[in-house]
Amino acid sequence: MKGCDAVLHLAALVSVPESVRSPRMSHDINATGTFNVLSAAREAGVRRVVSASSAAVYGNLPGSPKKESMSLRAESPYAAGKLSVEHYSSVFSSVYGLETVCLRYFNVFGPRQNAASQYSGVISRFSAALSAGEPLTVFGDGGQTRDFVYVADVARANTLALTAAKAGKGEAVNIASGRSVSLLSLAGAMGTVLGKAPRILFRPAREGDIRRSLADISFARRLLGYRPAYGLEQGLGLTLSAALKKRR
Ligand SMILES: NC(=O)c1ccc[n+]([C@@H]2O[C@H](COP(=O)([O-])OP(=O)(O)OC[C@H]3O[C@@H](n4cnc5c(N)ncnc54)[C@H](O)[C@@H]3O)[C@@H](O)[C@H]2O)c1
């Protein structure tokens, strides 16, 4: 890291179910791995480290939209690892003077997301199914809501967090669109983009599935100057056309 001005740390064991099966590996990668990045950055004289946290730190506690000042509750080794990312980042700022920022991403989507894994985001799975002419699988009644944010907006948030003069004191910041949509409305919107109504297969609800997820993004706006530029339909259009091109 010598000579490096700032570090963006995104690497992680990203699957919640895998973290439940392999808590030690999750801890080694997400908690210890981030500690190692922060230590190496400090030793190399890096100015700022921006790390990926997650909306998972809010757990299933009531209250919507989620604000950074609300209580947190880790409900998986993955979420505990992300809380540890936030705590160590804050300690490296207050104790060692390293500038740090943690970004609590909500549901990120966009082209080239891996749809093959069962842990992929719902939009990548829906777009792979739609472009193959297959039905969409919905777990539960489809009324669960999510705050989907397009990947280019997340990339912009990352750049802002690396450079914003006001940030760097160990803040944890929501990065989302600030709008929520149910999975059934999402399926409908994807059908509208493609010009055909999707067929939907309903399967039993998944245990522990959060019912509502919506972020308050006003802190990101104040601290970083972050404003999402992509609406859901625009992001879906770009994601679906990339998925269709890939099949050709
Ligand atoms: N995609 C989302 O919706 C979302 C939501 C919340 C948080 N996040 C966080 O954002 C970050 C990026 O996620 P993503 O969706 O791009 O996932 P991803 O799986 O595409 O990227 C994670 C990367 O980490 C790498 N990695 C894993 N273990 C490693 C190790 N031991 N050493 C080095 N590299 C290792 C993987 O090879 C992979 O390239 C992660 O920290 C994730 O927890 C993502």
The ligand as an SDF file (V2000), in Angstrom:
LIG
                    3D

 44 48  0  0  0  0  0  0  0  0999 V2000
  -24.1430   -6.5660   -3.6910 N   0  0  0  0  0  0  0  0  0  0  0  0
  -24.8890   -6.1090   -2.6820 C   0  0  0  0  0  0  0  0  0  0  0  0
  -26.1260   -5.9220   -2.8010 O   0  0  0  0  0  0  0  0  0  0  0  0
  -24.2340   -5.7620   -1.3670 C   0  0  0  0  0  0  0  0  0  0  0  0
  -25.0590   -5.3260   -0.3070 C   0  0  0  0  0  0  0  0  0  0  0  0
  -24.4710   -5.0080    0.9060 C   0  0  0  0  0  0  0  0  0  0  0  0
  -23.1010   -5.1110    1.0630 C   0  0  0  0  0  0  0  0  0  0  0  0
  -22.3320   -5.5570    0.0390 N   0  0  0  0  0  0  0  0  0  0  0  0
  -20.8690   -5.6350    0.2650 C   0  0  0  0  0  0  0  0  0  0  0  0
  -20.2150   -5.0200   -0.8400 O   0  0  0  0  0  0  0  0  0  0  0  0
  -18.9510   -5.6720   -1.0790 C   0  0  0  0  0  0  0  0  0  0  0  0
  -18.8640   -6.1070   -2.5190 C   0  0  0  0  0  0  0  0  0  0  0  0
  -19.8850   -7.0750   -2.7480 O   0  0  0  0  0  0  0  0  0  0  0  0
  -20.2490   -7.6440   -4.1980 P   0  0  0  0  0  0  0  0  0  0  0  0
  -21.7130   -7.7570   -4.2730 O   0  0  0  0  0  0  0  0  0  0  0  0
  -19.4870   -6.8780   -5.2370 O   0  0  0  0  0  0  0  0  0  0  0  0
  -19.7040   -9.1210   -4.0500 O   0  0  0  0  0  0  0  0  0  0  0  0
  -18.6890   -9.9700   -4.9480 P   0  0  0  0  0  0  0  0  0  0  0  0
  -18.8100  -11.3950   -4.4740 O   0  0  0  0  0  0  0  0  0  0  0  0
  -18.8880   -9.6510   -6.3800 O   0  0  0  0  0  0  0  0  0  0  0  0
  -17.2860   -9.3700   -4.5000 O   0  0  0  0  0  0  0  0  0  0  0  0
  -16.6020   -9.7970   -3.3450 C   0  0  0  0  0  0  0  0  0  0  0  0
  -15.1410  -10.0460   -3.7570 C   0  0  0  0  0  0  0  0  0  0  0  0
  -14.3990  -10.3940   -2.5750 O   0  0  0  0  0  0  0  0  0  0  0  0
  -13.4050  -11.3160   -2.9890 C   0  0  0  0  0  0  0  0  0  0  0  0
  -12.9200  -12.0650   -1.8260 N   0  0  0  0  0  0  0  0  0  0  0  0
  -13.6290  -12.9140   -1.0450 C   0  0  0  0  0  0  0  0  0  0  0  0
  -12.8200  -13.4340   -0.1000 N   0  0  0  0  0  0  0  0  0  0  0  0
  -11.5930  -12.8740   -0.2740 C   0  0  0  0  0  0  0  0  0  0  0  0
  -10.3640  -13.0150    0.3990 C   0  0  0  0  0  0  0  0  0  0  0  0
  -10.2150  -13.8270    1.4650 N   0  0  0  0  0  0  0  0  0  0  0  0
   -9.3040  -12.3030   -0.0560 N   0  0  0  0  0  0  0  0  0  0  0  0
   -9.4350  -11.4880   -1.1200 C   0  0  0  0  0  0  0  0  0  0  0  0
  -10.5900  -11.3090   -1.8090 N   0  0  0  0  0  0  0  0  0  0  0  0
  -11.6470  -12.0070   -1.3750 C   0  0  0  0  0  0  0  0  0  0  0  0
  -14.1260  -12.2100   -3.9830 C   0  0  0  0  0  0  0  0  0  0  0  0
  -13.2100  -12.8850   -4.8160 O   0  0  0  0  0  0  0  0  0  0  0  0
  -14.9620  -11.1920   -4.7560 C   0  0  0  0  0  0  0  0  0  0  0  0
  -14.2500  -10.7010   -5.8770 O   0  0  0  0  0  0  0  0  0  0  0  0
  -18.8800   -6.8120   -0.0620 C   0  0  0  0  0  0  0  0  0  0  0  0
  -18.1280   -6.3680    1.0400 O   0  0  0  0  0  0  0  0  0  0  0  0
  -20.3280   -7.0520    0.3250 C   0  0  0  0  0  0  0  0  0  0  0  0
  -20.4390   -7.6200    1.6160 O   0  0  0  0  0  0  0  0  0  0  0  0
  -22.8570   -5.8830   -1.1650 C   0  0  0  0  0  0  0  0  0  0  0  0
  1  2  1  0
  2  3  2  0
  2  4  1  0
  4  5  1  0
  4 44  2  0
  5  6  2  0
  6  7  1  0
  7  8  2  0
  8  9  1  0
  8 44  1  0
  9 10  1  0
  9 42  1  0
 10 11  1  0
 11 12  1  0
 11 40  1  0
 12 13  1  0
 13 14  1  0
 14 15  2  0
 14 16  1  0
 14 17  1  0
 17 18  1  0
 18 19  2  0
 18 20  1  0
 18 21  1  0
 21 22  1  0
 22 23  1  0
 23 24  1  0
 23 38  1  0
 24 25  1  0
 25 26  1  0
 25 36  1  0
 26 27  1  0
 26 35  1  0
 27 28  2  0
 28 29  1  0
 29 30  1  0
 29 35  2  0
 30 31  1  0
 30 32  2  0
 32 33  1  0
 33 34  2  0
 34 35  1  0
 36 37  1  0
 36 38  1  0
 38 39  1  0
 40 41  1  0
 40 42  1  0
 42 43  1  0
M  CHG  2   8   1  16  -1
M  END
$$$$
